[in-house]
Amino acid sequence: MPRGGYREGAGAPKGNLNALHHGRNSAQLRALLLLLNSPHVRALIKRLLEQQERRKRRAREDAAVFVWLKHFSAESLSPTTGLPPLTSRQTQLFAEAVITLLEEDQARARNAR
């Protein structure tokens, strides 16, 4: 019998994953559940989640540093009120970014001579 009934072409198209998304009788879902019972796969998923959390944390740090850099790139240096406080890690990132910019400016000035 063809995939969805007796008539030719009946049923979902080949490769349709609706059963995976909506049904409990899916072969893919059963295979996935078997995989998830593996301690090795669980450890891998845990490592991937931790890695994602580190990336999110780094993105938040970078965003705060970006706000500070944007503030100080303005023509006039206004007070720092309203800027988010920086953690020690963010302060380090800010200092590294400023040093990098200063080094690039010095290199440009040397090349201009």
Secondary structure, 3 states (H helix, E strand, C coil): CCCCCCCCCCCCCCCCCHHHHHCCCCHHHHHHHHHHCCHHHHHHHHHHHHHHHHHHHHHHHHHHHHHHHHHHCCCCCCCCCCCCCCCHHHHHHHHHHHHHHHHHHHHHHHHHC
